[in-house]
Amino acid sequence: MDSKQLKNIILTITLIMALQMCAFSAGKNDELIEMPKTYPSKYTADYIKQIKPMYKSTGKEEVIYVALDMLKGTNGEFSRNAILGNNLSGRPVKIEFRDLATINPDYAKFDALGWKKNKQLFIFINPRHKDAPPGAIAALLSHEALHQDEFNSLAEETYAWTMEASVWYEISKLYPESNDELHPLVVRENTLKKLFERGGYSNKYIKKTVMSNEGYKNLPSTSPGFEDL
C-alpha cells in the first residue's frame, strides 16, 4: 500500500467518524430541547427563548412563561397585563410554586394563593401543579391575578372564579392538548367549565358555589373594585 492509498483510507475513516459524531450530537440536542407533550406545538425551545424576556420579571419557571403567553387573545388578557405590572402595585407579580402549608397549615390543600407583602404582589401555586398543562395554569393565573390587595369578598371570588372558567373554556378549545383529564388541576378547571356552561356562560352557578363554600363564610359581600355581587 503506497502513501497515497493510506492517506485516502485515513481521510475516509475521519469523514465517517465526523458524520457519526454529528448524528450523535444532533440526537442529543433534540433530546435536550424536547418540549412536554402538554405544551402547544408552537412553544418550541426557540419560541420560548424569544418570549422569555417578556415574562422573566415574574419568576424563573418556564411553564409560567408559556401559561402567561397562552392568555394572549383570551378573556384572561386583563389578568396577563395585571401580572406584567398593570396592577395596583405597579410592579410585576412574582409567581412561584410553594408549599402553601408553610404560610398557613390551613392553606395546605389550596391550589393557589394570591398574596401581598408590603408593596409586592405574589401568586403562590401548589407544587403538585408544577407538571400541570400550562393551559390549566393559565386559567388559574387569570383568577389569582384579580386579587391585588388585602381585601376580599364574595363578589370578588365570584368574579375571579368566573374569569377562570371562561378562560379555561377558551383555552381548552384553542389548545385541546391542555385538557389532560388525569391532572388534578385540569379536573378543577373542567368542573368550573361545566358550571359556566350550565349557567348559560354566566356566573349563575359559580356564584352559588362560592356562596356555599365553607372557606368563604366569613367574607363580606363586596370589596373595593367588586361592589356588585
DATA-V973934 format. One record per residue. N is the residue number from 1. PHI is phi in degrees with one decimal (999 if undefined). OMEGA is omega as a letter, one per 30 degrees, with the letter a starting at -180 (999 if undefined). D_FIRST is the distance of its C-alpha to the first C-alpha in Angstrom with 1 decimal. Layout:
n=N phi=PHI omega=OMEGA d_first=D_FIRST
n=N phi=PHI omega=OMEGA d_first=D_FIRST
This chain:
n=1 phi=999 omega=a d_first=0.0
n=2 phi=-83.9 omega=a d_first=3.8
n=3 phi=-64.3 omega=a d_first=6.7
n=4 phi=-67.5 omega=l d_first=8.2
n=5 phi=-63.7 omega=a d_first=6.3
n=6 phi=-62.0 omega=l d_first=6.8
n=7 phi=-63.3 omega=l d_first=10.2
n=8 phi=-63.9 omega=l d_first=11.0
n=9 phi=-64.5 omega=a d_first=10.5
n=10 phi=-62.0 omega=l d_first=12.6
n=11 phi=-63.6 omega=l d_first=15.1
n=12 phi=-63.4 omega=l d_first=15.6
n=13 phi=-61.3 omega=a d_first=16.3
n=14 phi=-62.6 omega=l d_first=18.6
n=15 phi=-64.4 omega=l d_first=20.5
n=16 phi=-61.8 omega=a d_first=21.1
n=17 phi=-64.0 omega=l d_first=22.5
n=18 phi=-65.0 omega=l d_first=24.6
n=19 phi=-64.7 omega=l d_first=26.1
n=20 phi=-64.6 omega=l d_first=26.9
n=21 phi=-65.2 omega=l d_first=28.6
n=22 phi=-63.8 omega=a d_first=30.6
n=23 phi=-63.8 omega=l d_first=31.7
n=24 phi=-64.1 omega=a d_first=32.8
n=25 phi=-63.4 omega=l d_first=34.6
n=26 phi=-62.9 omega=l d_first=36.4
n=27 phi=-63.0 omega=l d_first=37.5
n=28 phi=-65.5 omega=l d_first=38.8
n=29 phi=-64.9 omega=l d_first=40.7
n=30 phi=-59.6 omega=a d_first=42.3
n=31 phi=-66.6 omega=a d_first=43.5
n=32 phi=-67.4 omega=a d_first=45.0
n=33 phi=-104.6 omega=l d_first=47.0
n=34 phi=-65.4 omega=a d_first=48.2
n=35 phi=-89.4 omega=l d_first=52.0
n=36 phi=-57.9 omega=a d_first=54.6
n=37 phi=-64.6 omega=a d_first=55.6
n=38 phi=-83.6 omega=l d_first=59.2
n=39 phi=-77.3 omega=l d_first=58.1
n=40 phi=-56.8 omega=a d_first=58.8
n=41 phi=-59.7 omega=a d_first=55.6
n=42 phi=-71.2 omega=a d_first=56.1
n=43 phi=-87.8 omega=l d_first=55.9
n=44 phi=-80.7 omega=l d_first=52.2
n=45 phi=-59.4 omega=l d_first=50.8
n=46 phi=-65.9 omega=a d_first=50.8
n=47 phi=-66.3 omega=l d_first=54.3
n=48 phi=-64.1 omega=l d_first=55.6
n=49 phi=-62.1 omega=a d_first=54.0
n=50 phi=-70.4 omega=a d_first=56.0
n=51 phi=-87.7 omega=a d_first=59.3
n=52 phi=-53.3 omega=a d_first=59.0
n=53 phi=-57.9 omega=a d_first=60.7
n=54 phi=-71.8 omega=a d_first=63.7
n=55 phi=-116.1 omega=a d_first=64.3
n=56 phi=-64.5 omega=l d_first=62.9
n=57 phi=-69.0 omega=a d_first=66.5
n=58 phi=-88.5 omega=a d_first=67.5
n=59 phi=149.3 omega=a d_first=65.1
n=60 phi=-111.6 omega=a d_first=61.6
n=61 phi=-88.0 omega=l d_first=61.2
n=62 phi=-59.2 omega=a d_first=58.9
n=63 phi=-62.6 omega=l d_first=60.9
n=64 phi=-70.4 omega=l d_first=64.0
n=65 phi=-59.9 omega=a d_first=62.4
n=66 phi=-65.7 omega=a d_first=61.5
n=67 phi=-59.6 omega=l d_first=65.0
n=68 phi=-64.0 omega=a d_first=66.8
n=69 phi=-66.9 omega=l d_first=64.7
n=70 phi=-70.3 omega=l d_first=65.7
n=71 phi=-76.6 omega=a d_first=69.3
n=72 phi=-60.5 omega=l d_first=69.0
n=73 phi=78.9 omega=l d_first=71.1
n=74 phi=-112.6 omega=l d_first=72.9
n=75 phi=-62.7 omega=l d_first=76.4
n=76 phi=-84.7 omega=l d_first=74.6
n=77 phi=-58.2 omega=l d_first=73.9
n=78 phi=-59.4 omega=a d_first=77.0
n=79 phi=-65.4 omega=l d_first=75.7
n=80 phi=-59.0 omega=l d_first=72.2
n=81 phi=-64.2 omega=l d_first=73.9
n=82 phi=-63.2 omega=l d_first=76.1
n=83 phi=-65.0 omega=a d_first=73.2
n=84 phi=-80.4 omega=l d_first=71.5
n=85 phi=131.1 omega=l d_first=74.7
n=86 phi=-85.7 omega=a d_first=77.4
n=87 phi=-141.7 omega=a d_first=79.7
n=88 phi=-64.0 omega=l d_first=82.7
n=89 phi=-85.3 omega=a d_first=80.7
n=90 phi=75.2 omega=a d_first=78.8
n=91 phi=-124.4 omega=l d_first=75.6
n=92 phi=-60.0 omega=l d_first=72.6
n=93 phi=-77.9 omega=l d_first=73.2
n=94 phi=-86.6 omega=a d_first=71.0
n=95 phi=-119.7 omega=l d_first=69.5
n=96 phi=-153.3 omega=l d_first=68.0
n=97 phi=-86.0 omega=a d_first=67.7
n=98 phi=-147.0 omega=l d_first=70.2
n=99 phi=-67.5 omega=a d_first=71.9
n=100 phi=-70.0 omega=l d_first=75.4
n=101 phi=-66.4 omega=l d_first=77.2
n=102 phi=-72.1 omega=l d_first=76.4
n=103 phi=-86.3 omega=l d_first=78.8
n=104 phi=-162.3 omega=a d_first=81.4
n=105 phi=-54.7 omega=l d_first=81.2
n=106 phi=-68.1 omega=a d_first=83.0
n=107 phi=-94.1 omega=a d_first=80.0
n=108 phi=-54.8 omega=a d_first=77.5
n=109 phi=-99.9 omega=l d_first=77.3
n=110 phi=-63.8 omega=l d_first=77.5
n=111 phi=-78.9 omega=l d_first=74.7
n=112 phi=-162.0 omega=a d_first=75.0
n=113 phi=-150.8 omega=l d_first=77.4
n=114 phi=-86.4 omega=a d_first=78.4
n=115 phi=-141.4 omega=l d_first=79.3
n=116 phi=-127.1 omega=l d_first=80.7
n=117 phi=-128.6 omega=a d_first=80.6
n=118 phi=56.4 omega=a d_first=82.4
n=119 phi=-102.7 omega=a d_first=81.2
n=120 phi=-98.4 omega=l d_first=77.8
n=121 phi=-95.2 omega=l d_first=77.4
n=122 phi=-130.0 omega=l d_first=75.0
n=123 phi=-125.8 omega=l d_first=73.9
n=124 phi=-103.2 omega=a d_first=72.8
n=125 phi=-112.3 omega=l d_first=71.1
n=126 phi=-56.8 omega=a d_first=71.1
n=127 phi=-57.9 omega=l d_first=67.6
n=128 phi=-67.1 omega=l d_first=67.6
n=129 phi=-101.0 omega=a d_first=67.0
n=130 phi=-62.4 omega=l d_first=63.9
n=131 phi=-102.1 omega=l d_first=61.8
n=132 phi=-69.9 omega=l d_first=64.3
n=133 phi=-57.4 omega=a d_first=63.4
n=134 phi=-58.6 omega=l d_first=63.8
n=135 phi=-65.0 omega=l d_first=66.2
n=136 phi=-70.0 omega=l d_first=68.5
n=137 phi=-64.0 omega=l d_first=68.3
n=138 phi=-59.2 omega=l d_first=69.1
n=139 phi=-62.9 omega=l d_first=72.3
n=140 phi=-62.3 omega=l d_first=73.2
n=141 phi=-65.0 omega=l d_first=72.7
n=142 phi=-63.1 omega=l d_first=74.9
n=143 phi=-72.8 omega=a d_first=77.7
n=144 phi=-65.9 omega=a d_first=77.2
n=145 phi=-66.9 omega=a d_first=77.0
n=146 phi=-80.8 omega=l d_first=80.6
n=147 phi=-89.3 omega=a d_first=81.8
n=148 phi=-118.3 omega=l d_first=82.1
n=149 phi=-147.9 omega=a d_first=85.0
n=150 phi=-83.6 omega=a d_first=86.8
n=151 phi=-101.6 omega=l d_first=89.1
n=152 phi=-147.5 omega=a d_first=88.5
n=153 phi=-162.3 omega=l d_first=90.7
n=154 phi=-63.0 omega=l d_first=90.9
n=155 phi=-65.6 omega=a d_first=90.6
n=156 phi=-65.8 omega=l d_first=87.5
n=157 phi=-64.6 omega=l d_first=85.8
n=158 phi=-61.2 omega=l d_first=86.9
n=159 phi=-65.0 omega=a d_first=85.3
n=160 phi=-66.2 omega=l d_first=82.1
n=161 phi=-66.2 omega=l d_first=81.7
n=162 phi=-68.8 omega=l d_first=82.4
n=163 phi=-59.1 omega=a d_first=79.8
n=164 phi=-59.3 omega=a d_first=77.2
n=165 phi=-63.8 omega=a d_first=78.1
n=166 phi=-68.4 omega=l d_first=78.0
n=167 phi=-67.9 omega=l d_first=74.6
n=168 phi=-64.3 omega=l d_first=73.1
n=169 phi=-56.2 omega=a d_first=74.6
n=170 phi=-70.5 omega=a d_first=72.7
n=171 phi=-64.9 omega=a d_first=69.4
n=172 phi=-66.1 omega=l d_first=69.3
n=173 phi=-86.7 omega=a d_first=69.5
n=174 phi=-69.8 omega=a d_first=67.1
n=175 phi=-131.0 omega=a d_first=64.5
n=176 phi=-59.3 omega=l d_first=65.0
n=177 phi=-66.6 omega=l d_first=62.0
n=178 phi=-72.6 omega=a d_first=64.4
n=179 phi=-84.0 omega=l d_first=66.6
n=180 phi=-84.3 omega=a d_first=65.0
n=181 phi=-68.1 omega=l d_first=68.1
n=182 phi=-84.4 omega=a d_first=66.9
n=183 phi=-87.8 omega=a d_first=67.1
n=184 phi=-59.0 omega=l d_first=70.6
n=185 phi=-70.1 omega=l d_first=70.7
n=186 phi=-68.6 omega=l d_first=70.2
n=187 phi=-59.3 omega=l d_first=73.0
n=188 phi=-58.1 omega=a d_first=75.2
n=189 phi=-64.7 omega=a d_first=74.3
n=190 phi=-69.5 omega=l d_first=74.9
n=191 phi=-64.1 omega=l d_first=78.2
n=192 phi=-64.9 omega=a d_first=79.3
n=193 phi=-60.3 omega=l d_first=78.1
n=194 phi=-63.5 omega=l d_first=80.3
n=195 phi=-63.7 omega=l d_first=83.3
n=196 phi=-63.1 omega=a d_first=82.6
n=197 phi=-67.5 omega=a d_first=82.3
n=198 phi=-61.9 omega=l d_first=85.3
n=199 phi=-86.6 omega=l d_first=87.4
n=200 phi=70.1 omega=a d_first=86.6
n=201 phi=61.0 omega=l d_first=83.9
n=202 phi=-132.9 omega=a d_first=86.5
n=203 phi=-91.0 omega=a d_first=87.3
n=204 phi=-49.4 omega=a d_first=90.0
n=205 phi=-86.3 omega=l d_first=88.5
n=206 phi=-64.7 omega=l d_first=86.3
n=207 phi=-61.3 omega=l d_first=89.5
n=208 phi=-62.9 omega=l d_first=91.1
n=209 phi=-66.1 omega=l d_first=88.1
n=210 phi=-62.7 omega=a d_first=88.3
n=211 phi=-62.7 omega=a d_first=92.0
n=212 phi=-95.4 omega=a d_first=91.7
n=213 phi=-72.0 omega=a d_first=88.9
n=214 phi=-59.2 omega=a d_first=90.2
n=215 phi=-70.3 omega=a d_first=88.0
n=216 phi=-107.1 omega=a d_first=89.7
n=217 phi=-63.7 omega=a d_first=93.3
n=218 phi=-99.7 omega=a d_first=94.2
n=219 phi=-77.3 omega=l d_first=92.9
n=220 phi=-71.3 omega=a d_first=95.3
n=221 phi=-67.1 omega=a d_first=95.6
n=222 phi=-132.1 omega=l d_first=94.2
n=223 phi=-149.2 omega=a d_first=92.3
n=224 phi=-53.8 omega=a d_first=91.7
n=225 phi=89.7 omega=a d_first=90.0
n=226 phi=-135.4 omega=a d_first=90.6
n=227 phi=-86.4 omega=a d_first=94.4
n=228 phi=-106.0 omega=a d_first=94.4
n=229 phi=-98.8 omega=999 d_first=93.9
